[in-house]
């Protein structure tokens, strides 16, 4: 490892590493789901127009779903925190 890379890794916090791992897991899940649902023809190297549209729609739906789940989780956490403050 070069000294510049080693120095850069020392500046990375555990939270940043966890966040990047979570991103990679989500990206891999998205790739697997959309590939399985949208790629049908393995007889050609090119991506067919129908497959391309399917992948775009799949990715958009997946991202919107993730965003909505995160939003609902955040709302739930806020309510839980408010309830905990009231009970204290």
FENMO-V263397 format. One record per pair of residues at least 24 apart in sequence whose ideal C-beta (glycine too) atoms are under 8 Angstrom apart, sorted by the first residue. I is the first residue (numbers start at 1). J is the second residue. D is the distance in Angstrom with one decimal. If there is no record, write none. Layout:
I_J_D, I_J_D
This chain:
26_66_6.6, 30_58_7.9, 30_59_6.2, 30_62_5.0, 30_63_7.7, 33_58_6.8, 33_62_6.6, 34_58_3.9, 34_59_5.8, 34_62_7.0
